[in-house]
Amino acid sequence: MAGQQHFDILVAPGYVLLELASLVEVLRLANRVCPHPPFTYAYKSLKGGPIHSSSDAMIQTEAVSTQPKADYLFVIGNTDPDHPDLSLGRVASDYTYRGAQVFLLAEAASRYIDEHGTEDMATHWENASFLRERGARFEAKLSIATQQGAVVTCAGMEATTDVALSVIGRHISGPAKMTVADIMLHENIRDFSSMQPFSGTRLTATGDAKLDQCIKLMQANIEDPLPIHQIVEELHLSNRSLERKFKTFFGTTPNGFYREMRLAKANNLLLNTTMSVREIGLACGFPNGFSSVYKSFFGVTPFVLRREKRATHR
């Protein structure tokens, strides 16, 4: 489909299953909650064939190409920074040369830092200690991710979910991204600059406590939406201040965000439940005109989308 973003996911022998699942589930759920799946992905390795994780889960992979066509490359490391399959400078260059962005996780990040990096690149705190003990040329950062040009080095582990949510947020709406996070029960979405947990993190989803509080009020009042003037009264903010916060973080208005959040929930119910279209409209705060509002946003009526979805599963 035109406009889809493709991810190559390169795994090394003994890859960390949590990191692979954190990325793939974000992509899968984004495809589930959006009417037209925005992402595709393929599993890669240096030589191709079956690759086993550290927990002995196995996936089939294709050999990585010297002329890749992906928009993103994610490299899932293992527990051994010295593993030869993690020496990926050439592979990273093959991807960045063709316009892709490369994300190196945990051990893959520390290997890259050791071989090519600078002091501004991040890896998991255990690997940072390992590099320090070995007298590495560079001191790794302890944020969850750091970008240097087209290469992003990441802490990995559960922070993979935050990184993946950040990436899909470039291509889908804020409410759709938050719907994915909610399905995953991932309450606080951290940005790249957040410190790894042992160093302390911001316990907010957006970095702004008032904005977080506003979004929680909206999430708690989907069926009977609150007027914005009532929300700002509860938050002790002015309308203008709240509008500025939404414009800065989401590029939209509070009303626009609220409407899209309700539509995102409606879309999820439409694709994944047997509720009637009318029931879904009522459950998401659209007592009248739900079909026309849905079509104006998604480009198709809810009846047509549900029919198409059912046809693909026959």
N, C-alpha and C positions, 0 to 999 in steps of 0.2 A: 504494500500500500504506500502511495506517495506520502512523504512527510514522516514516515516511521524512522526512528532512530535505532541503529543496530549496535549491539554490544557484543564484542568478542570477550569471552571469559577464559583466560588462560590459567590452567591449574598445573602445579608442580606435584610430583609424587609425594604423598603424605600431606596433601593440602588440608587446610582447616575447614571442616564441614560447616561450622557456624558461619564463617565468612562467606562461603559460597551460598548458603541458604539465605543469609541476610540480604544479599544482593538480588538473587533470583526471585525471592518472594516479593520484594518491593516491585520488581518489574512485572511479575505475574499479576499481582493485585492491581497495579496501575492499569494493566490491560483489561482486568475484570471490571473495574469501576468506570472506565471510559467507554463510550459507545463505539468508538473505533480504536482498536488497540494501537497505542503509540510506539510500542517497543518490540523489537525482536532480539534474540540472542542466540549465540552458538558457543559450545564448549570447545576449547582449544588446548593443545599442549605442544611442546616442542616437536615431538615425533608422531603424535596421534595415537589412537588406540585406547584401551581401557586404562584409567588412572584411578588409583585407590587413595582414599583420604586417610588421615591419621587414625580415624575410627573405623576404617575398613569399608566405608561406603565406596561404591565404584560408579564412575560415569564414563561413557564412551566419548572420546574427543576426536577432533580433526586436527591434523598437523597445521601449525600456524603458517600462514603464507608470508612470503617476502614482499607481496604486493597486496596488503590487506585493504578491505573496503569498509571497515567498520567506522562508526562515529566515535566509539569509545572502546578502549581496551582496559579491562580490569584484570590484574594479576593477583591470584590468590596464592599466598606463600604457604610454606610449611613450617615445621618447628626447627629447621636447620638453616640458618642464614648462609652457611657455607655450601649448601647443595648446588651442584653445577647448573641445574635447571633454573636457578634464580639469577644467573648472570645474564641479564636481559637488555644490556645497553643497545645492542644492534636491533633487537626486536622493537624496543621502545622507539628507536629512531625510524624504523620502517613505518610505524604507525603515525608518529608525529609528522613525518615528511608528507604524508598524505592527508593531513588535516585532522587526524583523530586526537583526542585527549587521552592520556595514559594515567591510570590510577594503580599505584603499587601499594599493596597492603602488607603491613607488619614486616615479616622477614624479607619479603621482596623489596620493601622500602629500605630496610637497613642495608641490604646488599647494594642497592643502587646508591645510597648515601656513601657507603664505604668506597665504591668504585668511581662514582661520578658526581657525588652530591656536593652540597654546600651546607653551611651551618644553619640555613633557614629551612631545612627539610625535616619532616616529622616521621616517627615510627613509634611502635608500641614501647612503653616505658621499660619493659624487660629488655628489649633489643637495644634501646638507648644505653642502658647500663652495660650490656654486653659489648657494644661498640667502645664505650669509654674504657672498660677494662682492657680491651685489646689495643688501646692507644690509637684509635681511629683519628684520621686527620680532621674530622668534623664532629661537632657536638650536636646531636639530634635535638630537634624541638619536641616538646611534650604536649603540643596541641593535638587535636584528633586528626587534623590534616593540614598540609601546607602545599601551596601551589607555586611552582617555579616554571613559568612559561606554560608549555603544554603537558608538563608532567606534574602529577599530584601524588605526594607520598602520604600514606595514611597509617593510623595506629592499628587498624584492623579490628578483630574481635567484634563486640557489639556495636562499636562505633561505625562499622560498615553500614549498618542500617541508616545512620544519620547521613553518611556520605551519599548513599544511594538515593535517599529521599531528596537531598540537595540537588542531585543531578537530574532526577526526573522532574523536579520543580522548575527546571528551565524549559520544559516542554509541555507540561500540563498546568492546569490552574492551581492556585493556592488551596482552594477548598478540596479539589480532587487529591492533592498531595496529602492533606490532613486526613482525608477519608482513609487513604492507604495506611497512614500512621495509626489511626484509630483502630482499624481492623487488626493491625499487628499488636495492639495494646502498647504502642510506643508513645508514651505521654509527652515527653520533652524532647523536641527535635533540636539537636545541638548544631551550631554552625561550625565551620572549619576551625575557627579561632578558639573554640572552647577547649579548656584544658582537660586532659585525661583525668578520670575520677579521683585518683589518689591525690591529685593536685588541687582538687576543688573545681566544680563546674557551676554554671548558672543554672538554677533550678527553674528555668522558664522555657516555654516553647519558642518564644520569639526574641527573648532578651529584653522585653518590655513588660513589666508586671501588669500594668493597666491594660495593655493590649491582650495579654493572656487572659485576664479576668473578663474582658469583653467577649472574647471568643468562647470562653466557657459558658457565659450567659447565653450566647447564641446557640451553642450546642445543646444546652439544657432546655431550650425553648424553640424547638424545630416545628412542632405541630401547631403551636400558637405563638407565632413570632412576636417578639417585643418591639414596640416602636423605638426608633433610635433615640428619641428624646428621653424615653424612660431609662434606656441603658446609660446614657451620659449622666443622668441624675444619680443613678446607683453608683457610678464610678467617680462621681464628683469631678467631672471633666466638662469642658465646653464642647459643643458640636465641632467647632473648628479644630480643636486639639485632637479629637478622635479621628476626624477626617485626615488630618496630617499624618497621624500614625499609620492609618491604613494605606495611604498613598505611598508612604516611605517604604513600608515592609511588603505590601502586596500589590501596589500599583493600581488600586481600585478604591471605591468608596465603601464605607461601612454597609450601606444598603446593598451595594453590588456584591460584596463578599457574602453577606447573609443570604441573599437570594441564591447565589451559586452554591453555598454550603447546603442549602435545602435541596437544590437540584441534584447535587452530587449524591445525597442520601436517597433521593427519589430514583436516581439512575441505578444505584446499587440494589434497591428493592425491586426495581423493574426487571433487572437481569437475573436476580438470584432468589426471588420468592414467587409464589403463585398469587399474591395479592392482586386484586383488580386495579386497573389504572386509576379509577376513582378513589379507591381506598388509599392508594399510594399518594395521590394528590392531597387528600385530607391529612394523612400522616405527616406530610412534609410542609404543611402550612399553605397549601394552594386549594382553598375550598372551591374556587371558580377559575376557569380558564387554564387549568394545569397543562392540557395538551398543547395549547398555543404557546405558552411560556416555555415549555420543554422544547418544542420545535424551534422556537426563535434562538435558543441557545445551542442545541445539539444538531440542528439541521434536519431532523427527522421526527415524526410523531412517535410517542411512546408505543402506540399500537404497532406501527411498522417495525420499530426496533425489536420489539418482543417477537414478532412473527419471524423476522430475519434470524434472530438468535436461536429460536426453536428449530428453524430449518437447518442450521449448521450442525445441530446435534442429532439429526436423524440418521 
